[in-house]
Amino acid sequence: MPNEIIRVDGTREPYPPKNGRDYKLPELKKAVGGGFIQVVKTLDGRIMVPDEEGKLKGFPVNPAATALYVHGLLDPIVGDVLVCQDKNIE
C-alpha cells in the first residue's frame, strides 16, 4: 500500500518521505495543512495522520479517510490526511 495524501474531495496523491524512510514532524504537518497532528489506526493496518483540531477549525468531512478509520462510524475524519505505514513515522 502506498504512502499517500487523501484529500477531502477524494483525490489521492503519493507522498513519500523526503529521506526515503520516515517522515519528520514538519513533513507530517505540511501533509495535513499545519497545526497539531493526530495519529490513528486504519482498518487495513496503516497509520492515518489528520489535523487534531480539524473539527474545531470546521474542516469538511473526508469520506474516503473516514471509511478507512477504525472508529469511522462513530468519529468521522475531517480535512486532508496522510496515510502511511507505521514504520514511516519516526
PyMOL Python script that loads the backbone (N, CA, C, O; Angstrom):
from pymol import cmd

cmd.read_pdbstr("""\
ATOM      1  N   MET A   1       0.845  -1.181   0.000  1.00  0.00           N
ATOM      2  CA  MET A   1       0.000   0.000   0.000  1.00  0.00           C
ATOM      3  C   MET A   1       0.893   1.248   0.000  1.00  0.00           C
ATOM      4  O   MET A   1       1.849   1.335   0.770  1.00  0.00           O
ATOM      5  N   PRO A   2       0.579   2.187  -0.848  1.00  0.00           N
ATOM      6  CA  PRO A   2       1.434   3.375  -0.945  1.00  0.00           C
ATOM      7  C   PRO A   2       1.176   4.377   0.180  1.00  0.00           C
ATOM      8  O   PRO A   2       0.094   4.420   0.766  1.00  0.00           O
ATOM      9  N   ASN A   3       2.193   5.174   0.459  1.00  0.00           N
ATOM     10  CA  ASN A   3       2.010   6.320   1.348  1.00  0.00           C
ATOM     11  C   ASN A   3       1.354   7.400   0.504  1.00  0.00           C
ATOM     12  O   ASN A   3       1.825   7.715  -0.589  1.00  0.00           O
ATOM     13  N   GLU A   4       0.266   7.968   1.013  1.00  0.00           N
ATOM     14  CA  GLU A   4      -0.490   8.906   0.193  1.00  0.00           C
ATOM     15  C   GLU A   4      -1.236   9.921   1.034  1.00  0.00           C
ATOM     16  O   GLU A   4      -1.529   9.703   2.210  1.00  0.00           O
ATOM     17  N   ILE A   5      -1.532  11.034   0.390  1.00  0.00           N
ATOM     18  CA  ILE A   5      -2.436  12.016   0.981  1.00  0.00           C
ATOM     19  C   ILE A   5      -3.808  11.747   0.387  1.00  0.00           C
ATOM     20  O   ILE A   5      -3.954  11.606  -0.827  1.00  0.00           O
ATOM     21  N   ILE A   6      -4.814  11.678   1.255  1.00  0.00           N
ATOM     22  CA  ILE A   6      -6.200  11.546   0.797  1.00  0.00           C
ATOM     23  C   ILE A   6      -6.874  12.888   1.072  1.00  0.00           C
ATOM     24  O   ILE A   6      -7.036  13.291   2.224  1.00  0.00           O
ATOM     25  N   ARG A   7      -7.257  13.558   0.018  1.00  0.00           N
ATOM     26  CA  ARG A   7      -7.879  14.882   0.135  1.00  0.00           C
ATOM     27  C   ARG A   7      -9.388  14.744   0.372  1.00  0.00           C
ATOM     28  O   ARG A   7      -9.984  13.701   0.102  1.00  0.00           O
ATOM     29  N   VAL A   8      -9.972  15.800   0.873  1.00  0.00           N
ATOM     30  CA  VAL A   8     -11.409  15.825   1.170  1.00  0.00           C
ATOM     31  C   VAL A   8     -12.240  15.517  -0.072  1.00  0.00           C
ATOM     32  O   VAL A   8     -13.302  14.903   0.024  1.00  0.00           O
ATOM     33  N   ASP A   9     -11.757  15.942  -1.232  1.00  0.00           N
ATOM     34  CA  ASP A   9     -12.514  15.707  -2.464  1.00  0.00           C
ATOM     35  C   ASP A   9     -12.347  14.284  -3.005  1.00  0.00           C
ATOM     36  O   ASP A   9     -12.882  13.955  -4.064  1.00  0.00           O
ATOM     37  N   GLY A  10     -11.600  13.435  -2.272  1.00  0.00           N
ATOM     38  CA  GLY A  10     -11.433  12.043  -2.672  1.00  0.00           C
ATOM     39  C   GLY A  10     -10.200  11.778  -3.512  1.00  0.00           C
ATOM     40  O   GLY A  10      -9.869  10.620  -3.765  1.00  0.00           O
ATOM     41  N   THR A  11      -9.518  12.815  -3.946  1.00  0.00           N
ATOM     42  CA  THR A  11      -8.304  12.591  -4.730  1.00  0.00           C
ATOM     43  C   THR A  11      -7.190  12.093  -3.819  1.00  0.00           C
ATOM     44  O   THR A  11      -7.151  12.395  -2.626  1.00  0.00           O
ATOM     45  N   ARG A  12      -6.296  11.329  -4.408  1.00  0.00           N
ATOM     46  CA  ARG A  12      -5.169  10.755  -3.678  1.00  0.00           C
ATOM     47  C   ARG A  12      -3.897  11.099  -4.425  1.00  0.00           C
ATOM     48  O   ARG A  12      -3.864  11.100  -5.655  1.00  0.00           O
ATOM     49  N   GLU A  13      -2.858  11.391  -3.672  1.00  0.00           N
ATOM     50  CA  GLU A  13      -1.575  11.654  -4.309  1.00  0.00           C
ATOM     51  C   GLU A  13      -0.460  11.006  -3.502  1.00  0.00           C
ATOM     52  O   GLU A  13      -0.484  11.023  -2.272  1.00  0.00           O
ATOM     53  N   PRO A  14       0.505  10.442  -4.189  1.00  0.00           N
ATOM     54  CA  PRO A  14       1.630   9.825  -3.477  1.00  0.00           C
ATOM     55  C   PRO A  14       2.357  10.884  -2.643  1.00  0.00           C
ATOM     56  O   PRO A  14       2.476  12.037  -3.057  1.00  0.00           O
ATOM     57  N   TYR A  15       2.835  10.484  -1.481  1.00  0.00           N
ATOM     58  CA  TYR A  15       3.551  11.403  -0.595  1.00  0.00           C
ATOM     59  C   TYR A  15       4.629  10.614   0.141  1.00  0.00           C
ATOM     60  O   TYR A  15       4.487  10.310   1.326  1.00  0.00           O
ATOM     61  N   PRO A  16       5.705  10.285  -0.568  1.00  0.00           N
ATOM     62  CA  PRO A  16       6.783   9.523   0.083  1.00  0.00           C
ATOM     63  C   PRO A  16       7.594  10.420   1.020  1.00  0.00           C
ATOM     64  O   PRO A  16       7.649  11.631   0.809  1.00  0.00           O
ATOM     65  N   PRO A  17       8.223   9.848   2.050  1.00  0.00           N
ATOM     66  CA  PRO A  17       9.087  10.637   2.930  1.00  0.00           C
ATOM     67  C   PRO A  17      10.260  11.215   2.139  1.00  0.00           C
ATOM     68  O   PRO A  17      10.805  10.554   1.256  1.00  0.00           O
ATOM     69  N   LYS A  18      10.640  12.442   2.458  1.00  0.00           N
ATOM     70  CA  LYS A  18      11.737  13.086   1.727  1.00  0.00           C
ATOM     71  C   LYS A  18      13.038  12.309   1.828  1.00  0.00           C
ATOM     72  O   LYS A  18      13.812  12.273   0.872  1.00  0.00           O
ATOM     73  N   ASN A  19      13.289  11.685   2.979  1.00  0.00           N
ATOM     74  CA  ASN A  19      14.544  10.949   3.137  1.00  0.00           C
ATOM     75  C   ASN A  19      14.428   9.495   2.678  1.00  0.00           C
ATOM     76  O   ASN A  19      15.394   8.736   2.758  1.00  0.00           O
ATOM     77  N   GLY A  20      13.238   9.108   2.195  1.00  0.00           N
ATOM     78  CA  GLY A  20      13.033   7.759   1.692  1.00  0.00           C
ATOM     79  C   GLY A  20      12.713   6.714   2.743  1.00  0.00           C
ATOM     80  O   GLY A  20      12.449   5.563   2.396  1.00  0.00           O
ATOM     81  N   ARG A  21      12.730   7.082   4.036  1.00  0.00           N
ATOM     82  CA  ARG A  21      12.495   6.114   5.115  1.00  0.00           C
ATOM     83  C   ARG A  21      11.324   6.490   6.017  1.00  0.00           C
ATOM     84  O   ARG A  21      10.368   5.730   6.166  1.00  0.00           O
ATOM     85  N   ASP A  22      11.418   7.687   6.620  1.00  0.00           N
ATOM     86  CA  ASP A  22      10.406   8.075   7.603  1.00  0.00           C
ATOM     87  C   ASP A  22      10.144   9.573   7.545  1.00  0.00           C
ATOM     88  O   ASP A  22      10.980  10.361   7.103  1.00  0.00           O
ATOM     89  N   TYR A  23       8.952   9.933   8.007  1.00  0.00           N
ATOM     90  CA  TYR A  23       8.532  11.331   7.999  1.00  0.00           C
ATOM     91  C   TYR A  23       9.031  12.034   9.252  1.00  0.00           C
ATOM     92  O   TYR A  23       9.041  11.461  10.342  1.00  0.00           O
ATOM     93  N   LYS A  24       9.438  13.265   9.082  1.00  0.00           N
ATOM     94  CA  LYS A  24       9.769  14.136  10.208  1.00  0.00           C
ATOM     95  C   LYS A  24       8.517  14.977  10.499  1.00  0.00           C
ATOM     96  O   LYS A  24       7.647  15.118   9.640  1.00  0.00           O
ATOM     97  N   LEU A  25       8.435  15.522  11.694  1.00  0.00           N
ATOM     98  CA  LEU A  25       7.236  16.271  12.096  1.00  0.00           C
ATOM     99  C   LEU A  25       6.850  17.370  11.103  1.00  0.00           C
ATOM    100  O   LEU A  25       5.667  17.491  10.785  1.00  0.00           O
ATOM    101  N   PRO A  26       7.785  18.173  10.601  1.00  0.00           N
ATOM    102  CA  PRO A  26       7.365  19.202   9.631  1.00  0.00           C
ATOM    103  C   PRO A  26       6.692  18.630   8.383  1.00  0.00           C
ATOM    104  O   PRO A  26       5.768  19.242   7.846  1.00  0.00           O
ATOM    105  N   GLU A  27       7.144  17.467   7.917  1.00  0.00           N
ATOM    106  CA  GLU A  27       6.512  16.828   6.755  1.00  0.00           C
ATOM    107  C   GLU A  27       5.087  16.391   7.071  1.00  0.00           C
ATOM    108  O   GLU A  27       4.185  16.545   6.248  1.00  0.00           O
ATOM    109  N   LEU A  28       4.892  15.845   8.272  1.00  0.00           N
ATOM    110  CA  LEU A  28       3.557  15.401   8.673  1.00  0.00           C
ATOM    111  C   LEU A  28       2.613  16.588   8.746  1.00  0.00           C
ATOM    112  O   LEU A  28       1.483  16.524   8.262  1.00  0.00           O
ATOM    113  N   LYS A  29       3.085  17.677   9.356  1.00  0.00           N
ATOM    114  CA  LYS A  29       2.245  18.875   9.466  1.00  0.00           C
ATOM    115  C   LYS A  29       1.899  19.434   8.099  1.00  0.00           C
ATOM    116  O   LYS A  29       0.751  19.805   7.850  1.00  0.00           O
ATOM    117  N   LYS A  30       2.886  19.498   7.206  1.00  0.00           N
ATOM    118  CA  LYS A  30       2.653  20.020   5.862  1.00  0.00           C
ATOM    119  C   LYS A  30       1.613  19.186   5.123  1.00  0.00           C
ATOM    120  O   LYS A  30       0.780  19.730   4.399  1.00  0.00           O
ATOM    121  N   ALA A  31       1.658  17.880   5.299  1.00  0.00           N
ATOM    122  CA  ALA A  31       0.736  16.980   4.597  1.00  0.00           C
ATOM    123  C   ALA A  31      -0.719  17.244   4.950  1.00  0.00           C
ATOM    124  O   ALA A  31      -1.600  17.067   4.109  1.00  0.00           O
ATOM    125  N   VAL A  32      -0.984  17.665   6.186  1.00  0.00           N
ATOM    126  CA  VAL A  32      -2.365  17.859   6.630  1.00  0.00           C
ATOM    127  C   VAL A  32      -2.738  19.330   6.804  1.00  0.00           C
ATOM    128  O   VAL A  32      -3.810  19.638   7.326  1.00  0.00           O
ATOM    129  N   GLY A  33      -1.875  20.230   6.376  1.00  0.00           N
ATOM    130  CA  GLY A  33      -2.217  21.647   6.401  1.00  0.00           C
ATOM    131  C   GLY A  33      -1.720  22.404   7.613  1.00  0.00           C
ATOM    132  O   GLY A  33      -2.181  23.518   7.865  1.00  0.00           O
ATOM    133  N   GLY A  34      -0.791  21.837   8.375  1.00  0.00           N
ATOM    134  CA  GLY A  34      -0.226  22.542   9.519  1.00  0.00           C
ATOM    135  C   GLY A  34      -0.980  22.247  10.803  1.00  0.00           C
ATOM    136  O   GLY A  34      -1.941  21.477  10.810  1.00  0.00           O
ATOM    137  N   GLY A  35      -0.545  22.856  11.874  1.00  0.00           N
ATOM    138  CA  GLY A  35      -1.188  22.674  13.164  1.00  0.00           C
ATOM    139  C   GLY A  35      -0.774  21.393  13.855  1.00  0.00           C
ATOM    140  O   GLY A  35       0.204  20.747  13.479  1.00  0.00           O
ATOM    141  N   PHE A  36      -1.536  21.041  14.868  1.00  0.00           N
ATOM    142  CA  PHE A  36      -1.270  19.821  15.617  1.00  0.00           C
ATOM    143  C   PHE A  36      -1.720  18.619  14.803  1.00  0.00           C
ATOM    144  O   PHE A  36      -2.685  18.694  14.042  1.00  0.00           O
ATOM    145  N   ILE A  37      -1.013  17.514  14.973  1.00  0.00           N
ATOM    146  CA  ILE A  37      -1.398  16.301  14.262  1.00  0.00           C
ATOM    147  C   ILE A  37      -1.865  15.236  15.244  1.00  0.00           C
ATOM    148  O   ILE A  37      -1.579  15.294  16.440  1.00  0.00           O
ATOM    149  N   GLN A  38      -2.576  14.285  14.716  1.00  0.00           N
ATOM    150  CA  GLN A  38      -3.059  13.137  15.474  1.00  0.00           C
ATOM    151  C   GLN A  38      -2.650  11.900  14.680  1.00  0.00           C
ATOM    152  O   GLN A  38      -2.583  11.952  13.452  1.00  0.00           O
ATOM    153  N   VAL A  39      -2.379  10.807  15.353  1.00  0.00           N
ATOM    154  CA  VAL A  39      -2.045   9.558  14.670  1.00  0.00           C
ATOM    155  C   VAL A  39      -3.073   8.514  15.083  1.00  0.00           C
ATOM    156  O   VAL A  39      -3.239   8.229  16.269  1.00  0.00           O
ATOM    157  N   VAL A  40      -3.767   7.941  14.087  1.00  0.00           N
ATOM    158  CA  VAL A  40      -4.804   6.936  14.351  1.00  0.00           C
ATOM    159  C   VAL A  40      -4.574   5.729  13.450  1.00  0.00           C
ATOM    160  O   VAL A  40      -3.857   5.818  12.454  1.00  0.00           O
ATOM    161  N   LYS A  41      -5.177   4.621  13.799  1.00  0.00           N
ATOM    162  CA  LYS A  41      -5.034   3.382  13.020  1.00  0.00           C
ATOM    163  C   LYS A  41      -6.126   3.288  11.966  1.00  0.00           C
ATOM    164  O   LYS A  41      -7.240   3.783  12.135  1.00  0.00           O
ATOM    165  N   THR A  42      -5.755   2.624  10.860  1.00  0.00           N
ATOM    166  CA  THR A  42      -6.732   2.380   9.802  1.00  0.00           C
ATOM    167  C   THR A  42      -7.165   0.914   9.840  1.00  0.00           C
ATOM    168  O   THR A  42      -6.527   0.084  10.487  1.00  0.00           O
ATOM    169  N   LEU A  43      -8.237   0.613   9.151  1.00  0.00           N
ATOM    170  CA  LEU A  43      -8.747  -0.757   9.094  1.00  0.00           C
ATOM    171  C   LEU A  43      -7.789  -1.711   8.381  1.00  0.00           C
ATOM    172  O   LEU A  43      -7.810  -2.915   8.632  1.00  0.00           O
ATOM    173  N   ASP A  44      -6.948  -1.173   7.491  1.00  0.00           N
ATOM    174  CA  ASP A  44      -6.024  -2.029   6.745  1.00  0.00           C
ATOM    175  C   ASP A  44      -4.630  -2.102   7.378  1.00  0.00           C
ATOM    176  O   ASP A  44      -3.686  -2.573   6.744  1.00  0.00           O
ATOM    177  N   GLY A  45      -4.499  -1.634   8.636  1.00  0.00           N
ATOM    178  CA  GLY A  45      -3.245  -1.778   9.368  1.00  0.00           C
ATOM    179  C   GLY A  45      -2.246  -0.659   9.181  1.00  0.00           C
ATOM    180  O   GLY A  45      -1.134  -0.729   9.704  1.00  0.00           O
ATOM    181  N   ARG A  46      -2.626   0.381   8.439  1.00  0.00           N
ATOM    182  CA  ARG A  46      -1.726   1.523   8.282  1.00  0.00           C
ATOM    183  C   ARG A  46      -2.000   2.566   9.366  1.00  0.00           C
ATOM    184  O   ARG A  46      -2.814   2.354  10.265  1.00  0.00           O
ATOM    185  N   ILE A  47      -1.310   3.678   9.259  1.00  0.00           N
ATOM    186  CA  ILE A  47      -1.465   4.807  10.170  1.00  0.00           C
ATOM    187  C   ILE A  47      -2.040   5.972   9.367  1.00  0.00           C
ATOM    188  O   ILE A  47      -1.661   6.194   8.217  1.00  0.00           O
ATOM    189  N   MET A  48      -2.960   6.714   9.989  1.00  0.00           N
ATOM    190  CA  MET A  48      -3.531   7.904   9.368  1.00  0.00           C
ATOM    191  C   MET A  48      -3.181   9.113  10.226  1.00  0.00           C
ATOM    192  O   MET A  48      -3.262   9.066  11.454  1.00  0.00           O
ATOM    193  N   VAL A  49      -2.791  10.198   9.558  1.00  0.00           N
ATOM    194  CA  VAL A  49      -2.413  11.417  10.261  1.00  0.00           C
ATOM    195  C   VAL A  49      -3.334  12.552   9.819  1.00  0.00           C
ATOM    196  O   VAL A  49      -3.129  13.132   8.753  1.00  0.00           O
ATOM    197  N   PRO A  50      -4.355  12.878  10.635  1.00  0.00           N
ATOM    198  CA  PRO A  50      -5.186  14.051  10.362  1.00  0.00           C
ATOM    199  C   PRO A  50      -4.757  15.225  11.248  1.00  0.00           C
ATOM    200  O   PRO A  50      -3.944  15.061  12.158  1.00  0.00           O
ATOM    201  N   ASP A  51      -5.310  16.405  10.974  1.00  0.00           N
ATOM    202  CA  ASP A  51      -5.119  17.564  11.841  1.00  0.00           C
ATOM    203  C   ASP A  51      -5.956  17.324  13.097  1.00  0.00           C
ATOM    204  O   ASP A  51      -7.164  17.102  13.009  1.00  0.00           O
ATOM    205  N   GLU A  52      -5.320  17.368  14.252  1.00  0.00           N
ATOM    206  CA  GLU A  52      -6.011  17.066  15.508  1.00  0.00           C
ATOM    207  C   GLU A  52      -7.147  18.045  15.802  1.00  0.00           C
ATOM    208  O   GLU A  52      -8.129  17.675  16.445  1.00  0.00           O
ATOM    209  N   GLU A  53      -7.026  19.269  15.345  1.00  0.00           N
ATOM    210  CA  GLU A  53      -8.048  20.286  15.617  1.00  0.00           C
ATOM    211  C   GLU A  53      -8.951  20.547  14.412  1.00  0.00           C
ATOM    212  O   GLU A  53      -9.630  21.572  14.352  1.00  0.00           O
ATOM    213  N   GLY A  54      -8.956  19.620  13.455  1.00  0.00           N
ATOM    214  CA  GLY A  54      -9.724  19.815  12.236  1.00  0.00           C
ATOM    215  C   GLY A  54     -11.204  20.084  12.465  1.00  0.00           C
ATOM    216  O   GLY A  54     -11.794  20.926  11.788  1.00  0.00           O
ATOM    217  N   LYS A  55     -11.800  19.385  13.400  1.00  0.00           N
ATOM    218  CA  LYS A  55     -13.234  19.604  13.675  1.00  0.00           C
ATOM    219  C   LYS A  55     -13.467  20.986  14.265  1.00  0.00           C
ATOM    220  O   LYS A  55     -14.442  21.653  13.920  1.00  0.00           O
ATOM    221  N   LEU A  56     -12.574  21.422  15.160  1.00  0.00           N
ATOM    222  CA  LEU A  56     -12.687  22.759  15.748  1.00  0.00           C
ATOM    223  C   LEU A  56     -12.504  23.853  14.693  1.00  0.00           C
ATOM    224  O   LEU A  56     -13.097  24.927  14.785  1.00  0.00           O
ATOM    225  N   LYS A  57     -11.681  23.562  13.699  1.00  0.00           N
ATOM    226  CA  LYS A  57     -11.409  24.520  12.628  1.00  0.00           C
ATOM    227  C   LYS A  57     -12.489  24.498  11.552  1.00  0.00           C
ATOM    228  O   LYS A  57     -12.471  25.321  10.637  1.00  0.00           O
ATOM    229  N   GLY A  58     -13.428  23.564  11.657  1.00  0.00           N
ATOM    230  CA  GLY A  58     -14.523  23.476  10.699  1.00  0.00           C
ATOM    231  C   GLY A  58     -14.167  22.818   9.383  1.00  0.00           C
ATOM    232  O   GLY A  58     -14.815  23.080   8.369  1.00  0.00           O
ATOM    233  N   PHE A  59     -13.143  21.962   9.375  1.00  0.00           N
ATOM    234  CA  PHE A  59     -12.774  21.254   8.152  1.00  0.00           C
ATOM    235  C   PHE A  59     -13.919  20.334   7.738  1.00  0.00           C
ATOM    236  O   PHE A  59     -14.615  19.791   8.596  1.00  0.00           O
ATOM    237  N   PRO A  60     -14.119  20.153   6.436  1.00  0.00           N
ATOM    238  CA  PRO A  60     -15.178  19.251   5.970  1.00  0.00           C
ATOM    239  C   PRO A  60     -14.812  17.780   6.198  1.00  0.00           C
ATOM    240  O   PRO A  60     -13.638  17.425   6.304  1.00  0.00           O
ATOM    241  N   VAL A  61     -15.834  16.949   6.270  1.00  0.00           N
ATOM    242  CA  VAL A  61     -15.639  15.505   6.434  1.00  0.00           C
ATOM    243  C   VAL A  61     -14.915  14.957   5.205  1.00  0.00           C
ATOM    244  O   VAL A  61     -15.182  15.363   4.074  1.00  0.00           O
ATOM    245  N   ASN A  62     -14.001  14.034   5.453  1.00  0.00           N
ATOM    246  CA  ASN A  62     -13.268  13.345   4.394  1.00  0.00           C
ATOM    247  C   ASN A  62     -13.839  11.927   4.321  1.00  0.00           C
ATOM    248  O   ASN A  62     -13.418  11.056   5.082  1.00  0.00           O
ATOM    249  N   PRO A  63     -14.793  11.685   3.415  1.00  0.00           N
ATOM    250  CA  PRO A  63     -15.453  10.371   3.366  1.00  0.00           C
ATOM    251  C   PRO A  63     -14.497   9.201   3.116  1.00  0.00           C
ATOM    252  O   PRO A  63     -14.651   8.149   3.736  1.00  0.00           O
ATOM    253  N   ALA A  64     -13.526   9.358   2.233  1.00  0.00           N
ATOM    254  CA  ALA A  64     -12.600   8.266   1.932  1.00  0.00           C
ATOM    255  C   ALA A  64     -11.741   7.933   3.147  1.00  0.00           C
ATOM    256  O   ALA A  64     -11.510   6.759   3.437  1.00  0.00           O
ATOM    257  N   ALA A  65     -11.269   8.946   3.857  1.00  0.00           N
ATOM    258  CA  ALA A  65     -10.456   8.720   5.058  1.00  0.00           C
ATOM    259  C   ALA A  65     -11.311   8.139   6.176  1.00  0.00           C
ATOM    260  O   ALA A  65     -10.859   7.255   6.903  1.00  0.00           O
ATOM    261  N   THR A  66     -12.527   8.618   6.320  1.00  0.00           N
ATOM    262  CA  THR A  66     -13.426   8.101   7.351  1.00  0.00           C
ATOM    263  C   THR A  66     -13.695   6.617   7.134  1.00  0.00           C
ATOM    264  O   THR A  66     -13.769   5.854   8.097  1.00  0.00           O
ATOM    265  N   ALA A  67     -13.840   6.199   5.878  1.00  0.00           N
ATOM    266  CA  ALA A  67     -14.087   4.784   5.565  1.00  0.00           C
ATOM    267  C   ALA A  67     -12.898   3.898   5.954  1.00  0.00           C
ATOM    268  O   ALA A  67     -13.075   2.707   6.209  1.00  0.00           O
ATOM    269  N   LEU A  68     -11.696   4.465   6.000  1.00  0.00           N
ATOM    270  CA  LEU A  68     -10.504   3.705   6.384  1.00  0.00           C
ATOM    271  C   LEU A  68     -10.274   3.671   7.891  1.00  0.00           C
ATOM    272  O   LEU A  68      -9.559   2.804   8.393  1.00  0.00           O
ATOM    273  N   TYR A  69     -10.877   4.614   8.613  1.00  0.00           N
ATOM    274  CA  TYR A  69     -10.614   4.786  10.038  1.00  0.00           C
ATOM    275  C   TYR A  69     -11.291   3.700  10.865  1.00  0.00           C
ATOM    276  O   TYR A  69     -12.443   3.348  10.616  1.00  0.00           O
ATOM    277  N   VAL A  70     -10.577   3.177  11.841  1.00  0.00           N
ATOM    278  CA  VAL A  70     -11.085   2.110  12.705  1.00  0.00           C
ATOM    279  C   VAL A  70     -12.399   2.515  13.384  1.00  0.00           C
ATOM    280  O   VAL A  70     -13.301   1.690  13.524  1.00  0.00           O
ATOM    281  N   HIS A  71     -12.510   3.770  13.802  1.00  0.00           N
ATOM    282  CA  HIS A  71     -13.707   4.236  14.506  1.00  0.00           C
ATOM    283  C   HIS A  71     -14.542   5.183  13.635  1.00  0.00           C
ATOM    284  O   HIS A  71     -15.264   6.035  14.153  1.00  0.00           O
ATOM    285  N   GLY A  72     -14.439   5.028  12.310  1.00  0.00           N
ATOM    286  CA  GLY A  72     -15.093   5.933  11.379  1.00  0.00           C
ATOM    287  C   GLY A  72     -16.601   6.045  11.527  1.00  0.00           C
ATOM    288  O   GLY A  72     -17.167   7.105  11.259  1.00  0.00           O
ATOM    289  N   LEU A  73     -17.261   4.978  11.948  1.00  0.00           N
ATOM    290  CA  LEU A  73     -18.716   5.050  12.121  1.00  0.00           C
ATOM    291  C   LEU A  73     -19.104   5.962  13.269  1.00  0.00           C
ATOM    292  O   LEU A  73     -20.184   6.552  13.252  1.00  0.00           O
ATOM    293  N   LEU A  74     -18.244   6.087  14.260  1.00  0.00           N
ATOM    294  CA  LEU A  74     -18.535   6.907  15.433  1.00  0.00           C
ATOM    295  C   LEU A  74     -17.885   8.270  15.394  1.00  0.00           C
ATOM    296  O   LEU A  74     -18.375   9.203  16.031  1.00  0.00           O
ATOM    297  N   ASP A  75     -16.780   8.411  14.654  1.00  0.00           N
ATOM    298  CA  ASP A  75     -15.974   9.616  14.699  1.00  0.00           C
ATOM    299  C   ASP A  75     -15.408   9.900  13.312  1.00  0.00           C
ATOM    300  O   ASP A  75     -14.339   9.392  12.971  1.00  0.00           O
ATOM    301  N   PRO A  76     -16.105  10.704  12.503  1.00  0.00           N
ATOM    302  CA  PRO A  76     -15.629  10.946  11.147  1.00  0.00           C
ATOM    303  C   PRO A  76     -14.301  11.706  11.118  1.00  0.00           C
ATOM    304  O   PRO A  76     -14.007  12.505  12.007  1.00  0.00           O
ATOM    305  N   ILE A  77     -13.515  11.443  10.087  1.00  0.00           N
ATOM    306  CA  ILE A  77     -12.253  12.136   9.856  1.00  0.00           C
ATOM    307  C   ILE A  77     -12.543  13.371   9.007  1.00  0.00           C
ATOM    308  O   ILE A  77     -13.325  13.310   8.058  1.00  0.00           O
ATOM    309  N   VAL A  78     -11.914  14.481   9.350  1.00  0.00           N
ATOM    310  CA  VAL A  78     -12.104  15.718   8.594  1.00  0.00           C
ATOM    311  C   VAL A  78     -10.772  16.203   8.036  1.00  0.00           C
ATOM    312  O   VAL A  78      -9.707  15.915   8.581  1.00  0.00           O
ATOM    313  N   GLY A  79     -10.858  16.934   6.953  1.00  0.00           N
ATOM    314  CA  GLY A  79      -9.665  17.510   6.337  1.00  0.00           C
ATOM    315  C   GLY A  79      -8.851  16.495   5.559  1.00  0.00           C
ATOM    316  O   GLY A  79      -9.179  15.310   5.502  1.00  0.00           O
ATOM    317  N   ASP A  80      -7.780  16.996   4.960  1.00  0.00           N
ATOM    318  CA  ASP A  80      -6.855  16.129   4.235  1.00  0.00           C
ATOM    319  C   ASP A  80      -6.045  15.329   5.238  1.00  0.00           C
ATOM    320  O   ASP A  80      -5.762  15.810   6.336  1.00  0.00           O
ATOM    321  N   VAL A  81      -5.670  14.107   4.869  1.00  0.00           N
ATOM    322  CA  VAL A  81      -4.912  13.226   5.766  1.00  0.00           C
ATOM    323  C   VAL A  81      -3.752  12.577   5.021  1.00  0.00           C
ATOM    324  O   VAL A  81      -3.763  12.460   3.795  1.00  0.00           O
ATOM    325  N   LEU A  82      -2.768  12.167   5.779  1.00  0.00           N
ATOM    326  CA  LEU A  82      -1.686  11.333   5.269  1.00  0.00           C
ATOM    327  C   LEU A  82      -1.941   9.922   5.761  1.00  0.00           C
ATOM    328  O   LEU A  82      -2.244   9.716   6.936  1.00  0.00           O
ATOM    329  N   VAL A  83      -1.821   8.945   4.866  1.00  0.00           N
ATOM    330  CA  VAL A  83      -1.935   7.542   5.247  1.00  0.00           C
ATOM    331  C   VAL A  83      -0.612   6.880   4.873  1.00  0.00           C
ATOM    332  O   VAL A  83      -0.149   6.993   3.739  1.00  0.00           O
ATOM    333  N   CYS A  84      -0.006   6.183   5.848  1.00  0.00           N
ATOM    334  CA  CYS A  84       1.303   5.568   5.617  1.00  0.00           C
ATOM    335  C   CYS A  84       1.478   4.342   6.507  1.00  0.00           C
ATOM    336  O   CYS A  84       0.612   4.015   7.318  1.00  0.00           O
ATOM    337  N   GLN A  85       2.598   3.683   6.340  1.00  0.00           N
ATOM    338  CA  GLN A  85       2.944   2.545   7.195  1.00  0.00           C
ATOM    339  C   GLN A  85       3.449   3.061   8.541  1.00  0.00           C
ATOM    340  O   GLN A  85       4.046   4.135   8.621  1.00  0.00           O
ATOM    341  N   ASP A  86       3.207   2.300   9.577  1.00  0.00           N
ATOM    342  CA  ASP A  86       3.663   2.646  10.927  1.00  0.00           C
ATOM    343  C   ASP A  86       5.165   2.906  10.951  1.00  0.00           C
ATOM    344  O   ASP A  86       5.620   3.821  11.638  1.00  0.00           O
ATOM    345  N   LYS A  87       5.937   2.121  10.217  1.00  0.00           N
ATOM    346  CA  LYS A  87       7.399   2.239  10.218  1.00  0.00           C
ATOM    347  C   LYS A  87       7.873   3.552   9.597  1.00  0.00           C
ATOM    348  O   LYS A  87       9.042   3.912   9.733  1.00  0.00           O
ATOM    349  N   ASN A  88       6.976   4.273   8.916  1.00  0.00           N
ATOM    350  CA  ASN A  88       7.358   5.521   8.266  1.00  0.00           C
ATOM    351  C   ASN A  88       7.240   6.746   9.161  1.00  0.00           C
ATOM    352  O   ASN A  88       7.541   7.860   8.731  1.00  0.00           O
ATOM    353  N   ILE A  89       6.805   6.550  10.398  1.00  0.00           N
ATOM    354  CA  ILE A  89       6.720   7.670  11.333  1.00  0.00           C
ATOM    355  C   ILE A  89       7.765   7.478  12.408  1.00  0.00           C
ATOM    356  O   ILE A  89       7.780   6.478  13.125  1.00  0.00           O
ATOM    357  N   GLU A  90       8.637   8.464  12.501  1.00  0.00           N
ATOM    358  CA  GLU A  90       9.726   8.378  13.465  1.00  0.00           C
ATOM    359  C   GLU A  90       9.241   8.663  14.864  1.00  0.00           C
ATOM    360  O   GLU A  90      10.030   8.634  15.809  1.00  0.00           O
TER     361      GLU A  90
END
""", "prot")
cmd.dss("prot")
cmd.show_as("cartoon", "prot")
cmd.util.cbc("prot")
cmd.orient("prot")
